[in-house]
Amino acid sequence: MPRNKAELRKLFFKGLAVEFHARYNMEAHTIPHLDQWFNKPENKQEVNINSILKFSKRGWEPQFVSLNTIPFHDENFPFSLRDNTVLRWEMCRQNYTFALVNDLFMVHRGIKTAHDLPLTKKRQKLSRAQFNIAMKLFKQRMDYQYPETKKLCPEFGA
């Protein structure tokens, strides 16, 4: 497991470390400006921001750390059908931005691959009706609570 940015960089460029779900759902977890992030010298004295990112793609699921002031997770969404994305959607409607912070990262062992896809698709099929209800209620709530940001965020959906 890499303990610093230099170790992570070495593993990443050897193909031994990847972005989250890189072999399963790359679009959801692509990190914009990752090349800049890797090339910026490590600073162990202070934390600074590489770039500010707007939520611009409906399927994007950035991994993030936050204050406890973000909205609670919408429990109406079933597992594996936008149950993680929905929080980012609501944060977009609240006009949050995401900061790509230099020199900070998280890792975990194991890589989900296309081999895992059939079970996920089966779960999604079984949960589709619940998802449709959750999505309808969510969109209504967002339009009621945050009408001013409707055009700032991507259209939400599966």
Backbone as ProteinMPNN parsed JSONL, in Angstrom:
{"seq_chain_A": "MPRNKAELRKLFFKGLAVEFHARYNMEAHTIPHLDQWFNKPENKQEVNINSILKFSKRGWEPQFVSLNTIPFHDENFPFSLRDNTVLRWEMCRQNYTFALVNDLFMVHRGIKTAHDLPLTKKRQKLSRAQFNIAMKLFKQRMDYQYPETKKLCPEFGA", "coords_chain_A": {"N_chain_A": [[0.845, -1.18, 0.0], [0.625, 2.174, -0.907], [2.305, 4.805, 0.795], [2.819, 7.399, 0.433], [2.684, 10.131, -1.927], [4.633, 9.828, -3.944], [5.142, 7.056, -3.935], [2.583, 6.156, -4.647], [2.361, 7.29, -7.204], [4.367, 5.905, -8.607], [3.329, 3.259, -8.512], [0.905, 3.703, -9.862], [1.693, 4.471, -12.49], [2.914, 2.15, -13.271], [0.768, 0.586, -13.59], [-0.195, -0.762, -11.425], [-1.734, 0.419, -9.549], [-4.876, 1.962, -9.679], [-7.413, 4.357, -10.735], [-10.389, 4.583, -8.784], [-12.656, 2.001, -9.475], [-11.719, 1.732, -12.101], [-11.622, -0.339, -13.95], [-14.165, -1.09, -14.183], [-16.225, 0.896, -14.063], [-15.319, 3.41, -15.403], [-16.002, 6.098, -16.079], [-17.474, 7.036, -13.898], [-15.693, 7.571, -11.819], [-13.477, 8.958, -12.704], [-10.726, 11.085, -12.265], [-10.446, 14.385, -12.696], [-7.734, 16.273, -14.067], [-5.696, 14.663, -13.06], [-3.133, 14.054, -13.962], [-1.787, 16.518, -13.629], [-1.942, 16.639, -10.851], [-0.352, 14.44, -10.046], [2.112, 15.34, -10.998], [2.724, 17.585, -9.554], [4.935, 18.756, -7.117], [5.318, 17.105, -3.968], [4.076, 18.455, -0.944], [4.733, 18.556, 2.288], [4.243, 20.279, 4.309], [1.991, 21.936, 4.116], [-1.476, 21.888, 3.132], [-2.85, 22.202, -0.043], [-4.954, 23.326, -2.75], [-5.424, 21.706, -5.822], [-7.249, 21.959, -7.966], [-10.539, 23.322, -8.564], [-13.582, 21.725, -8.879], [-16.556, 21.474, -10.711], [-19.713, 19.836, -10.469], [-20.43, 18.138, -13.206], [-21.161, 15.983, -14.816], [-23.682, 13.579, -14.943], [-23.252, 10.96, -14.077], [-21.022, 11.0, -12.507], [-19.176, 10.108, -9.673], [-17.556, 11.321, -7.445], [-15.112, 10.512, -5.01], [-15.095, 11.652, -1.761], [-14.263, 13.808, 1.016], [-15.92, 15.389, 3.638], [-17.452, 18.133, 5.447], [-19.752, 17.938, 8.235], [-21.988, 19.195, 7.366], [-23.142, 18.658, 4.963], [-25.934, 17.38, 3.002], [-28.058, 14.739, 4.303], [-27.81, 11.305, 3.297], [-29.938, 10.076, 0.747], [-32.057, 7.675, 1.477], [-33.929, 6.342, -0.029], [-33.088, 5.38, -2.444], [-32.228, 2.383, -4.088], [-29.663, -0.094, -3.423], [-26.923, -0.056, -5.564], [-28.113, 1.284, -7.652], [-27.614, 4.18, -8.452], [-27.347, 4.859, -5.807], [-25.129, 5.899, -4.538], [-24.508, 8.087, -6.112], [-26.589, 9.878, -5.807], [-26.27, 11.558, -3.565], [-24.225, 13.261, -4.423], [-25.588, 14.487, -6.492], [-27.531, 15.945, -5.076], [-25.848, 17.642, -3.674], [-24.842, 19.113, -5.805], [-27.145, 20.507, -6.565], [-27.308, 22.085, -4.337], [-25.322, 23.745, -4.876], [-22.654, 23.078, -4.329], [-19.105, 22.728, -4.733], [-16.301, 20.72, -5.75], [-13.135, 20.098, -4.419], [-10.039, 19.27, -5.661], [-7.568, 18.096, -3.855], [-4.168, 18.654, -3.281], [-1.716, 16.124, -2.774], [-3.155, 14.494, -1.02], [-4.732, 11.375, -0.622], [-6.711, 8.364, -0.968], [-6.701, 4.846, -0.608], [-7.572, 1.448, -1.419], [-7.439, -2.107, -1.134], [-7.904, -4.462, -3.795], [-9.746, -4.822, -6.833], [-12.561, -4.018, -8.588], [-14.017, -5.579, -11.372], [-15.121, -6.11, -14.82], [-16.085, -8.638, -14.577], [-17.638, -8.611, -12.322], [-19.94, -7.402, -13.123], [-22.386, -8.831, -14.066], [-23.794, -9.638, -11.682], [-24.307, -7.168, -10.534], [-25.951, -6.011, -12.522], [-28.14, -7.742, -12.319], [-29.076, -7.157, -9.721], [-29.779, -4.49, -10.167], [-31.879, -4.738, -12.006], [-33.826, -6.01, -10.449], [-34.346, -3.982, -8.687], [-35.386, -1.857, -10.072], [-38.07, -0.729, -10.123], [-38.335, 0.392, -7.55], [-36.248, 2.227, -7.725], [-37.232, 3.958, -9.759], [-39.416, 5.19, -8.486], [-38.065, 6.429, -6.355], [-36.431, 8.195, -7.806], [-38.321, 9.885, -9.04], [-39.509, 11.125, -6.774], [-37.225, 12.322, -5.706], [-36.421, 14.165, -7.722], [-38.647, 15.867, -7.695], [-38.438, 16.898, -5.104], [-35.929, 18.184, -5.262], [-36.458, 20.17, -7.195], [-38.34, 21.655, -5.844], [-36.99, 22.445, -3.456], [-34.595, 23.607, -4.376], [-34.909, 25.485, -6.668], [-33.477, 27.426, -8.049], [-31.079, 26.346, -8.909], [-31.509, 24.498, -10.861], [-30.784, 24.533, -13.614], [-28.055, 24.51, -13.452], [-27.02, 22.039, -12.958], [-26.363, 18.675, -14.173], [-28.848, 16.697, -15.932], [-30.541, 14.386, -13.968], [-30.453, 10.824, -13.662], [-30.66, 7.291, -14.502]], "CA_chain_A": [[0.0, 0.0, 0.0], [1.445, 3.387, -0.954], [2.235, 5.636, 1.994], [2.976, 8.799, 0.036], [2.346, 10.405, -3.321], [5.669, 9.263, -4.823], [4.878, 5.616, -4.037], [1.351, 5.996, -5.421], [2.679, 7.633, -8.597], [5.121, 4.784, -9.174], [2.386, 2.155, -8.708], [-0.078, 4.101, -10.868], [2.272, 4.438, -13.831], [3.214, 0.747, -13.583], [-0.512, -0.098, -13.741], [-0.466, -1.539, -10.215], [-2.756, 1.183, -8.831], [-5.781, 2.571, -10.659], [-8.502, 5.144, -10.18], [-11.475, 3.754, -8.266], [-13.501, 1.355, -10.484], [-11.166, 1.988, -13.435], [-11.878, -1.472, -14.845], [-15.569, -1.442, -13.987], [-17.051, 2.035, -14.464], [-14.31, 4.472, -15.411], [-16.6, 7.434, -16.123], [-17.996, 7.445, -12.59], [-14.67, 7.936, -10.843], [-12.333, 9.63, -13.314], [-10.271, 12.253, -11.507], [-9.94, 15.414, -13.611], [-6.426, 16.887, -13.78], [-4.872, 13.736, -12.285], [-1.737, 14.19, -14.393], [-1.255, 17.694, -12.915], [-1.843, 16.276, -9.437], [0.834, 13.593, -9.884], [3.334, 16.073, -11.333], [2.979, 18.669, -8.596], [5.791, 18.252, -6.027], [4.638, 16.883, -2.69], [4.309, 19.47, 0.085], [4.358, 17.955, 3.571], [4.049, 21.356, 5.287], [0.646, 22.503, 4.046], [-2.402, 21.32, 2.16], [-3.394, 23.203, -0.952], [-5.906, 22.82, -3.734], [-4.966, 21.595, -7.205], [-8.276, 22.545, -8.827], [-11.93, 23.301, -8.106], [-14.344, 20.982, -9.874], [-18.015, 21.534, -10.653], [-20.375, 18.583, -10.805], [-20.87, 18.411, -14.574], [-21.628, 14.766, -15.49], [-24.635, 12.961, -14.018], [-22.767, 9.685, -13.563], [-19.778, 11.182, -11.758], [-19.265, 9.774, -8.248], [-16.26, 11.593, -6.812], [-14.897, 10.114, -3.621], [-14.804, 12.924, -1.111], [-14.308, 14.006, 2.458], [-16.714, 16.608, 3.796], [-17.92, 18.536, 6.767], [-21.03, 17.288, 8.531], [-23.059, 20.087, 6.941], [-23.74, 18.205, 3.705], [-27.231, 16.733, 3.253], [-28.059, 13.312, 4.598], [-27.966, 10.405, 2.156], [-31.331, 9.73, 0.453], [-32.149, 6.218, 1.658], [-34.938, 5.761, -0.919], [-32.453, 4.776, -3.611], [-31.759, 1.024, -3.808], [-28.25, -0.397, -3.621], [-26.381, -0.263, -6.899], [-28.796, 2.097, -8.662], [-27.375, 5.585, -8.126], [-27.426, 5.086, -4.358], [-24.0, 6.755, -4.152], [-24.513, 9.303, -6.915], [-27.667, 10.785, -5.404], [-25.75, 12.574, -2.646], [-23.501, 14.239, -5.235], [-26.612, 15.25, -7.204], [-28.107, 16.935, -4.164], [-24.808, 18.641, -3.41], [-24.82, 19.993, -6.973], [-28.299, 21.402, -6.462], [-26.995, 23.043, -3.272], [-24.235, 24.544, -5.447], [-21.332, 22.692, -3.826], [-18.053, 22.377, -5.679], [-15.377, 19.735, -5.207], [-11.744, 20.54, -4.509], [-9.021, 18.236, -5.782], [-6.549, 18.557, -2.914], [-2.846, 18.09, -3.551], [-0.984, 15.264, -1.845], [-4.022, 13.645, -0.201], [-5.365, 10.318, -1.397], [-7.106, 7.178, -0.219], [-6.565, 3.624, -1.394], [-7.994, 0.192, -0.801], [-7.037, -3.294, -1.895], [-8.931, -5.108, -4.602], [-10.226, -4.076, -7.985], [-13.785, -4.537, -9.187], [-13.829, -5.692, -12.821], [-16.313, -6.436, -15.603], [-16.564, -9.927, -14.074], [-18.624, -8.316, -11.282], [-21.075, -6.726, -13.736], [-23.657, -9.561, -14.115], [-24.501, -9.573, -10.402], [-24.782, -5.789, -10.395], [-27.087, -5.851, -13.443], [-29.267, -8.486, -11.753], [-29.58, -6.332, -8.612], [-30.414, -3.299, -10.726], [-33.157, -5.129, -12.608], [-34.762, -6.278, -9.355], [-34.595, -2.74, -7.943], [-35.762, -0.779, -10.994], [-39.317, -0.055, -9.726], [-38.007, 1.22, -6.383], [-35.434, 3.332, -8.227], [-38.072, 4.91, -10.486], [-40.162, 5.959, -7.482], [-37.09, 7.274, -5.652], [-35.996, 9.251, -8.719], [-39.424, 10.839, -9.195], [-39.603, 11.895, -5.533], [-36.007, 13.114, -5.569], [-36.483, 15.301, -8.649], [-39.658, 16.798, -7.185], [-37.877, 17.555, -3.917], [-34.866, 19.094, -5.689], [-37.057, 21.327, -7.867], [-39.021, 22.449, -4.819], [-36.039, 23.017, -2.5], [-33.492, 24.335, -5.012], [-35.298, 25.813, -8.048], [-32.504, 28.332, -8.674], [-29.904, 25.63, -9.433], [-31.941, 23.434, -11.777], [-30.038, 24.57, -14.882], [-26.614, 24.42, -13.178], [-26.632, 20.636, -12.751], [-26.784, 17.765, -15.242], [-30.111, 15.986, -15.729], [-30.287, 13.187, -13.178], [-31.093, 9.618, -14.159], [-29.871, 6.06, -14.41]], "C_chain_A": [[0.891, 1.245, 0.0], [1.223, 4.265, 0.278], [2.451, 7.115, 1.69], [2.706, 8.912, -1.464], [3.362, 9.798, -4.293], [5.454, 7.76, -5.01], [3.624, 5.355, -4.863], [1.61, 6.254, -6.904], [3.386, 6.468, -9.287], [4.184, 3.605, -9.469], [1.387, 2.468, -9.823], [0.499, 3.967, -12.275], [2.803, 3.056, -14.223], [1.93, -0.051, -13.81], [-0.891, -0.935, -12.536], [-1.414, -0.821, -9.255], [-3.594, 1.882, -9.895], [-6.77, 3.488, -9.943], [-9.612, 4.183, -9.756], [-12.376, 3.286, -9.412], [-13.014, 1.569, -11.917], [-11.465, 0.873, -14.429], [-13.335, -1.904, -14.797], [-16.486, -0.333, -14.495], [-16.182, 3.288, -14.423], [-14.918, 5.869, -15.335], [-17.016, 7.928, -14.736], [-16.92, 8.001, -11.666], [-13.419, 8.573, -11.442], [-11.995, 10.886, -12.524], [-9.725, 13.276, -12.497], [-8.597, 15.969, -13.132], [-5.504, 15.972, -12.961], [-3.401, 13.833, -12.679], [-1.074, 15.395, -13.719], [-0.994, 17.355, -11.451], [-0.58, 15.449, -9.193], [2.128, 14.377, -10.099], [3.648, 17.227, -10.394], [3.829, 18.111, -7.451], [5.022, 18.156, -4.705], [5.05, 17.954, -1.678], [3.819, 18.908, 1.415], [4.078, 19.0, 4.647], [2.629, 21.909, 5.29], [-0.174, 21.809, 2.97], [-2.875, 22.451, 1.261], [-4.203, 22.529, -2.047], [-5.29, 22.832, -5.128], [-5.962, 22.267, -8.14], [-9.645, 22.431, -8.162], [-12.754, 22.689, -9.228], [-15.839, 21.158, -9.642], [-18.547, 20.146, -10.981], [-21.0, 18.77, -12.184], [-21.375, 17.189, -15.34], [-22.497, 13.979, -14.514], [-24.138, 11.652, -13.414], [-21.514, 9.783, -12.715], [-20.015, 10.922, -10.28], [-17.928, 10.055, -7.573], [-16.227, 11.076, -5.38], [-14.49, 11.382, -2.881], [-14.846, 12.818, 0.407], [-15.04, 15.321, 2.648], [-16.913, 16.966, 5.263], [-19.248, 17.829, 7.027], [-22.22, 18.166, 8.155], [-23.681, 19.678, 5.612], [-25.072, 17.527, 4.014], [-27.056, 15.265, 3.627], [-28.27, 12.53, 3.305], [-29.448, 10.074, 1.971], [-31.458, 8.209, 0.445], [-33.192, 5.562, 0.752], [-34.32, 5.034, -2.104], [-31.907, 3.394, -3.262], [-30.266, 0.861, -4.095], [-27.972, -0.672, -5.09], [-27.185, 0.406, -8.014], [-28.742, 3.551, -8.212], [-27.469, 5.889, -6.634], [-26.25, 5.901, -3.836], [-24.035, 8.09, -4.886], [-25.507, 10.326, -6.395], [-27.184, 11.871, -4.443], [-24.989, 13.651, -3.419], [-24.489, 15.108, -6.017], [-27.191, 16.336, -6.302], [-27.086, 18.021, -3.828], [-24.679, 19.609, -4.589], [-25.968, 20.991, -6.887], [-28.112, 22.418, -5.337], [-25.8, 23.921, -3.65], [-22.873, 24.291, -4.79], [-20.372, 22.544, -5.0], [-17.142, 21.374, -4.974], [-13.959, 20.244, -5.415], [-10.843, 19.317, -4.61], [-7.82, 18.739, -4.981], [-5.224, 17.873, -3.226], [-2.384, 17.199, -2.406], [-1.847, 14.418, -0.916], [-4.68, 12.611, -1.098], [-5.807, 9.208, -0.462], [-7.024, 5.987, -1.164], [-7.23, 2.471, -0.656], [-7.577, -0.951, -1.707], [-8.224, -3.819, -2.7], [-9.431, -4.207, -5.71], [-11.465, -4.767, -8.528], [-13.587, -4.526, -10.7], [-15.159, -5.985, -13.513], [-16.897, -7.784, -15.182], [-17.671, -9.732, -13.029], [-19.927, -7.747, -11.848], [-22.377, -7.531, -13.752], [-24.457, -9.504, -12.806], [-25.064, -8.175, -10.172], [-26.006, -5.562, -11.273], [-28.327, -6.571, -12.919], [-29.903, -7.694, -10.607], [-30.344, -5.118, -9.139], [-31.779, -3.619, -11.327], [-34.212, -5.356, -11.528], [-35.176, -5.006, -8.618], [-35.154, -1.615, -8.802], [-37.032, -0.034, -10.562], [-39.07, 0.869, -8.533], [-37.188, 2.437, -6.812], [-36.3, 4.388, -8.912], [-38.884, 5.787, -9.535], [-39.227, 6.928, -6.766], [-36.666, 8.451, -6.525], [-37.079, 10.312, -8.88], [-39.536, 11.733, -7.959], [-38.4, 12.815, -5.351], [-36.06, 14.354, -6.465], [-37.502, 16.338, -8.183], [-39.111, 17.589, -6.0], [-36.796, 18.559, -4.311], [-35.449, 20.354, -6.334], [-37.782, 22.234, -6.881], [-38.011, 23.17, -3.919], [-34.992, 23.921, -3.15], [-33.833, 24.734, -6.452], [-34.243, 26.641, -8.786], [-31.301, 27.606, -9.27], [-30.265, 24.555, -10.461], [-31.103, 23.392, -13.055], [-28.523, 24.477, -14.682], [-26.108, 22.978, -13.141], [-27.072, 19.771, -13.924], [-28.129, 17.124, -14.909], [-29.806, 14.675, -15.011], [-31.029, 11.999, -13.768], [-30.165, 8.434, -14.046], [-28.919, 5.949, -15.573]], "O_chain_A": [[1.807, 1.354, 0.815], [0.095, 4.439, 0.737], [2.292, 7.972, 2.559], [2.525, 7.914, -2.161], [2.98, 9.305, -5.355], [5.572, 7.251, -6.124], [3.6, 4.441, -5.686], [1.126, 5.512, -7.759], [3.044, 6.096, -10.41], [4.241, 3.022, -10.552], [1.063, 1.599, -10.632], [-0.149, 3.403, -13.157], [3.109, 2.824, -15.393], [1.985, -1.224, -14.178], [-1.818, -1.742, -12.614], [-1.845, -1.401, -8.258], [-3.059, 2.343, -10.904], [-6.945, 3.416, -8.726], [-9.747, 3.095, -10.316], [-12.808, 4.098, -10.229], [-13.821, 1.585, -12.846], [-11.551, 1.124, -15.63], [-13.693, -2.963, -15.314], [-17.412, -0.589, -15.264], [-16.302, 4.115, -13.52], [-14.412, 6.728, -14.613], [-16.915, 9.121, -14.446], [-17.221, 8.831, -10.808], [-12.408, 8.711, -10.754], [-12.884, 11.657, -12.16], [-8.66, 13.066, -13.078], [-8.367, 16.111, -11.931], [-4.627, 16.459, -12.248], [-2.521, 13.709, -11.827], [0.074, 15.304, -13.285], [0.033, 17.73, -10.885], [0.172, 15.716, -8.256], [3.134, 14.1, -9.445], [4.744, 17.785, -10.448], [3.471, 17.085, -6.872], [4.196, 19.008, -4.379], [6.224, 18.309, -1.575], [2.613, 18.798, 1.635], [3.717, 18.652, 5.771], [2.116, 22.306, 6.337], [0.363, 21.225, 2.028], [-3.254, 23.521, 1.736], [-4.136, 21.314, -2.237], [-4.712, 23.829, -5.56], [-5.575, 23.051, -9.006], [-9.876, 21.565, -7.318], [-12.637, 23.089, -10.387], [-16.327, 21.009, -8.522], [-17.9, 19.377, -11.691], [-21.994, 19.483, -12.32], [-21.961, 17.341, -16.412], [-22.089, 13.739, -13.378], [-24.577, 11.279, -12.326], [-20.995, 8.768, -12.251], [-20.957, 11.461, -9.698], [-17.236, 9.121, -7.168], [-17.203, 11.194, -4.639], [-13.616, 12.111, -3.349], [-15.389, 11.874, 0.981], [-14.808, 16.271, 1.9], [-16.585, 16.202, 6.171], [-19.801, 17.193, 6.13], [-23.343, 17.902, 8.585], [-24.654, 20.293, 5.177], [-25.319, 17.14, 5.156], [-26.044, 14.639, 3.309], [-28.84, 13.043, 2.342], [-30.144, 9.816, 2.954], [-31.013, 7.545, -0.491], [-33.326, 4.338, 0.767], [-34.956, 4.167, -2.703], [-31.205, 3.237, -2.263], [-29.69, 1.589, -4.905], [-28.69, -1.417, -5.756], [-26.962, 0.125, -9.191], [-29.706, 4.08, -7.66], [-27.651, 7.042, -6.242], [-26.364, 6.535, -2.787], [-23.632, 9.113, -4.332], [-25.281, 11.528, -6.533], [-27.659, 13.004, -4.515], [-25.101, 14.834, -3.098], [-24.269, 16.306, -6.19], [-27.325, 17.491, -6.705], [-27.441, 19.194, -3.714], [-24.433, 20.798, -4.388], [-25.776, 22.185, -7.114], [-28.698, 23.499, -5.38], [-25.33, 24.731, -2.85], [-22.041, 25.195, -4.711], [-20.789, 22.267, -6.125], [-17.209, 21.204, -3.757], [-13.632, 20.766, -6.481], [-10.879, 18.436, -3.751], [-7.144, 19.687, -5.381], [-5.171, 16.657, -3.411], [-2.629, 17.483, -1.233], [-1.303, 13.683, -0.092], [-5.131, 12.927, -2.198], [-5.35, 9.113, 0.677], [-7.251, 6.113, -2.367], [-7.424, 2.512, 0.559], [-7.388, -0.768, -2.91], [-9.383, -3.639, -2.328], [-9.528, -2.99, -5.55], [-11.43, -5.945, -8.884], [-13.047, -3.564, -11.248], [-16.196, -6.094, -12.859], [-18.08, -8.041, -15.406], [-18.539, -10.591, -12.874], [-20.912, -7.625, -11.12], [-23.423, -6.947, -13.467], [-25.676, -9.337, -12.836], [-26.177, -8.025, -9.669], [-26.993, -4.984, -10.82], [-29.441, -6.067, -13.057], [-31.126, -7.575, -10.534], [-31.408, -4.766, -8.63], [-32.726, -2.848, -11.169], [-35.36, -4.939, -11.681], [-36.238, -4.963, -7.998], [-35.374, -0.515, -8.296], [-37.061, 1.195, -10.632], [-39.548, 2.003, -8.516], [-37.409, 3.545, -6.321], [-36.122, 5.583, -8.675], [-39.02, 6.99, -9.758], [-39.552, 8.102, -6.59], [-36.554, 9.577, -6.04], [-36.784, 11.507, -8.858], [-39.645, 12.953, -8.079], [-38.541, 13.95, -4.895], [-35.776, 15.463, -6.012], [-37.253, 17.541, -8.264], [-39.301, 18.801, -5.91], [-36.743, 19.661, -3.763], [-34.997, 21.466, -6.06], [-37.828, 23.45, -7.07], [-38.157, 24.362, -3.651], [-34.551, 24.895, -2.54], [-33.11, 24.355, -7.373], [-34.133, 26.562, -10.009], [-30.569, 28.196, -10.065], [-29.4, 23.786, -10.879], [-30.753, 22.309, -13.523], [-27.784, 24.376, -15.662], [-24.91, 22.73, -13.276], [-28.049, 20.095, -14.599], [-28.502, 17.022, -13.74], [-28.904, 13.94, -15.414], [-32.12, 12.157, -14.315], [-29.038, 8.545, -13.563], [-28.171, 4.976, -15.668]]}, "name": "protein", "num_of_chains": 1, "seq": "MPRNKAELRKLFFKGLAVEFHARYNMEAHTIPHLDQWFNKPENKQEVNINSILKFSKRGWEPQFVSLNTIPFHDENFPFSLRDNTVLRWEMCRQNYTFALVNDLFMVHRGIKTAHDLPLTKKRQKLSRAQFNIAMKLFKQRMDYQYPETKKLCPEFGA"}
